[in-house]
Amino acid sequence: MQVLSTNRAANSQAPPSHDERPVVPAPRRPPSQGSKLALDASAKPRRTGLQLPSSLPFDTWRRIGHQISLIADSSAWWLGDWLVYGESEYTDRYKRAVEESSLDIQTLRNYAWVARRFPVSRRRDKLSLQHHAEVAALPEHEQMLWLDRAERFNWSRNRLRSQIKAHRTAALSASGQDAAAEEKAVIHIDVPADQERSWRDAARRMNRSVEEWARLVLNQVATGQAPARGIHDAKAG
């Protein structure tokens, strides 16, 4: 992904596009203390590279690396917000603008999905968009729980992913042990392939296995908590 131009104030403008550089309103949020979205004066950015002086102090070189990382991660949020804005304001024209920008549409959609899941007020300055993407499918309270831990313990994106996976594995193991102590009945249901896919999609959106999701929906219908309108329609539980 291209690192976007940084000559606009971070709290007043969204990132310019690759070629036409349209001005797009961005979320108004001051950057973290000491985290300005600009490169050190000794670094000379070019379209195809970065020019650095021959005798660059180590601390300056290290600071420039941090600045580049911050700009790169910020640009992912900017692109997500840019696409969300275009989809909302220019529904019949935004796709053409995206194509003309030479940006990858699937990457933009991924960024936009995370941006929608996290209003600006809930985004963490100290964590990357990729951190947020790892928890974006979770309920809001779980998002906050895991982001709190990632921020407190300075987890990388991969460490956050592994911690979530370990937590789910332990939870499934515990639920399996509890279930083993109870008397079980097995029900076999034959369904068309397209309906099975829709069930699995609904279960995935709730971060559950299809078996867990089916038990939840059937119990809700059986106890009167949800109308008996069919499992396919009760995707959200």
Legacy VTK file of the C-alpha trace (Angstrom):
# vtk DataFile Version 3.0
C-alpha trace
ASCII
DATASET POLYDATA
POINTS 237 float
0.000 0.000 0.000
1.241 3.483 -0.807
2.110 5.758 2.103
-0.070 8.798 1.541
0.989 12.436 1.538
1.256 13.899 5.020
1.175 17.625 4.326
-2.373 18.038 5.654
-3.333 18.546 9.285
-4.189 15.195 10.825
-7.235 16.473 12.652
-8.854 18.360 9.772
-8.400 16.435 6.518
-8.696 12.833 5.359
-5.892 11.286 3.316
-5.514 12.410 -0.306
-5.908 9.733 -2.953
-3.013 8.421 -5.015
-3.332 10.732 -8.026
-6.101 13.326 -7.849
-5.680 14.039 -4.117
-9.320 14.986 -3.376
-9.964 16.790 -0.109
-12.235 14.591 2.024
-13.381 15.469 5.563
-11.798 13.188 8.179
-12.687 12.441 11.800
-11.743 15.366 14.026
-9.499 13.824 16.633
-6.223 15.202 17.950
-3.277 12.810 17.550
-1.607 11.245 20.559
0.766 13.513 22.479
4.033 13.646 20.576
2.667 11.591 17.661
2.479 14.105 14.824
1.678 12.687 11.421
4.774 14.105 9.742
8.331 13.027 8.993
11.448 14.443 10.584
12.870 17.360 8.563
15.998 15.331 7.760
13.934 12.794 5.786
13.024 13.663 2.196
10.078 11.564 1.002
9.752 10.925 -2.723
7.155 9.182 -4.814
9.310 6.061 -5.041
11.536 6.246 -1.990
12.887 8.010 1.067
16.101 10.049 0.944
18.132 10.225 4.175
21.360 12.117 4.908
24.611 10.171 5.183
25.347 11.042 8.843
22.010 10.457 10.535
22.009 9.985 14.340
20.590 6.667 15.460
17.842 8.272 17.567
16.703 10.344 14.588
16.707 7.287 12.318
14.671 5.355 14.881
12.230 8.248 15.273
11.687 8.393 11.506
10.841 4.682 11.490
8.228 5.255 14.166
6.798 8.167 12.198
6.554 6.108 9.010
4.821 3.288 10.900
2.340 5.745 12.406
1.582 7.314 9.025
1.134 3.899 7.383
-1.308 2.732 10.043
-3.159 6.046 10.059
-3.530 5.879 6.292
-5.400 2.577 6.651
-7.974 4.301 8.884
-8.056 7.260 6.499
-8.753 5.011 3.523
-11.512 3.193 5.399
-13.189 6.457 6.382
-12.672 7.798 2.864
-14.524 4.844 1.319
-17.322 4.971 3.920
-17.784 8.662 3.127
-17.841 8.000 -0.627
-20.357 5.177 -0.312
-22.623 7.447 1.710
-22.277 10.721 -0.197
-21.584 9.590 -3.760
-23.439 6.296 -4.101
-23.530 6.412 -7.904
-20.000 7.726 -8.480
-17.634 6.524 -5.757
-16.717 3.241 -7.494
-15.346 5.123 -10.482
-13.267 7.357 -8.212
-11.844 4.275 -6.485
-10.949 2.696 -9.822
-9.223 5.888 -10.975
-7.187 6.003 -7.756
-5.598 2.588 -8.530
-6.320 1.480 -4.949
-7.279 -2.155 -4.349
-11.048 -2.257 -3.845
-11.027 -5.350 -1.614
-8.402 -3.814 0.668
-10.477 -0.646 0.865
-13.591 -2.633 1.718
-11.731 -4.406 4.503
-10.593 -1.074 5.908
-14.090 0.358 5.569
-15.613 -2.623 7.398
-13.299 -2.074 10.371
-13.932 1.684 10.258
-17.694 1.096 10.468
-17.290 -1.295 13.380
-15.281 1.280 15.326
-16.515 4.873 15.550
-13.623 7.287 15.972
-14.378 7.655 19.684
-13.634 3.942 20.251
-10.435 3.661 18.242
-7.187 3.236 20.160
-4.318 5.523 19.172
-1.749 3.072 20.510
-3.111 0.106 18.528
-3.098 -0.479 14.777
-6.099 -0.920 12.535
-5.041 -4.571 12.307
-5.485 -4.906 16.087
-9.003 -3.553 15.712
-9.670 -5.892 12.780
-8.885 -8.915 14.972
-11.788 -8.092 17.303
-14.137 -6.281 14.895
-16.556 -9.219 14.609
-16.986 -9.483 18.403
-19.714 -7.781 20.479
-18.735 -4.289 21.590
-17.982 -5.188 25.213
-15.630 -7.971 24.079
-13.963 -5.627 21.601
-13.190 -3.228 24.415
-11.995 -6.029 26.718
-9.461 -7.375 24.239
-8.277 -3.958 23.081
-7.767 -2.977 26.720
-5.561 -6.035 27.217
-3.632 -5.476 23.992
-2.967 -1.874 24.974
-2.067 -2.643 28.589
0.346 -5.472 27.775
1.634 -3.998 24.501
0.572 -7.024 22.448
1.349 -7.232 18.753
-1.484 -8.035 16.372
-0.334 -11.655 16.202
-0.127 -11.903 19.998
-3.662 -10.551 20.298
-4.884 -13.107 17.779
-3.194 -15.978 19.615
-4.612 -14.851 22.978
-8.146 -14.730 21.570
-7.685 -18.163 20.007
-6.381 -19.610 23.273
-9.317 -18.122 25.168
-11.824 -19.638 22.747
-10.118 -23.031 22.883
-10.236 -23.024 26.694
-13.892 -21.932 26.694
-14.859 -24.683 24.247
-12.962 -27.253 26.312
-14.738 -26.159 29.485
-18.145 -26.209 27.828
-17.359 -29.647 26.414
-16.501 -30.977 29.867
-19.709 -29.532 31.289
-21.718 -31.028 28.475
-20.109 -34.443 28.984
-21.479 -34.499 32.525
-25.024 -33.995 31.250
-27.306 -36.445 29.527
-27.376 -35.732 25.817
-29.736 -36.413 22.966
-28.574 -36.276 19.362
-30.865 -34.901 16.662
-29.963 -35.279 12.998
-31.408 -32.708 10.585
-31.158 -32.933 6.800
-31.203 -29.502 5.160
-30.544 -28.240 1.617
-26.974 -27.112 0.943
-27.935 -23.460 0.448
-29.748 -23.411 3.794
-26.755 -24.984 5.517
-24.544 -22.226 4.110
-26.915 -19.538 5.388
-26.896 -21.159 8.854
-23.108 -21.260 8.913
-22.917 -17.631 7.823
-25.318 -16.630 10.616
-23.313 -18.632 13.167
-20.063 -17.062 11.988
-21.471 -13.559 12.476
-22.168 -14.465 16.106
-18.722 -16.074 16.523
-20.289 -19.445 17.283
-20.157 -22.888 15.769
-23.226 -23.809 13.735
-24.178 -26.328 16.446
-24.023 -23.667 19.196
-25.978 -21.241 17.041
-28.674 -23.825 16.224
-29.115 -24.734 19.909
-29.432 -21.044 20.806
-32.052 -20.318 18.138
-34.067 -23.475 18.828
-34.085 -22.811 22.582
-35.266 -19.250 22.017
-38.124 -20.433 19.827
-39.020 -23.254 22.228
-39.140 -20.934 25.244
-41.057 -18.199 23.443
-38.162 -15.724 23.425
-38.268 -15.564 19.629
-41.180 -16.047 17.197
-41.377 -19.419 15.484
-40.620 -17.923 12.085
-37.967 -20.400 11.046
-34.306 -20.765 11.797
-33.248 -19.177 8.523
-34.921 -15.884 9.487
-33.594 -15.856 13.045
-30.000 -15.142 12.024
-29.308 -12.714 14.799
-30.659 -15.007 17.458
LINES 1 238
237 0 1 2 3 4 5 6 7 8 9 10 11 12 13 14 15 16 17 18 19 20 21 22 23 24 25 26 27 28 29 30 31 32 33 34 35 36 37 38 39 40 41 42 43 44 45 46 47 48 49 50 51 52 53 54 55 56 57 58 59 60 61 62 63 64 65 66 67 68 69 70 71 72 73 74 75 76 77 78 79 80 81 82 83 84 85 86 87 88 89 90 91 92 93 94 95 96 97 98 99 100 101 102 103 104 105 106 107 108 109 110 111 112 113 114 115 116 117 118 119 120 121 122 123 124 125 126 127 128 129 130 131 132 133 134 135 136 137 138 139 140 141 142 143 144 145 146 147 148 149 150 151 152 153 154 155 156 157 158 159 160 161 162 163 164 165 166 167 168 169 170 171 172 173 174 175 176 177 178 179 180 181 182 183 184 185 186 187 188 189 190 191 192 193 194 195 196 197 198 199 200 201 202 203 204 205 206 207 208 209 210 211 212 213 214 215 216 217 218 219 220 221 222 223 224 225 226 227 228 229 230 231 232 233 234 235 236
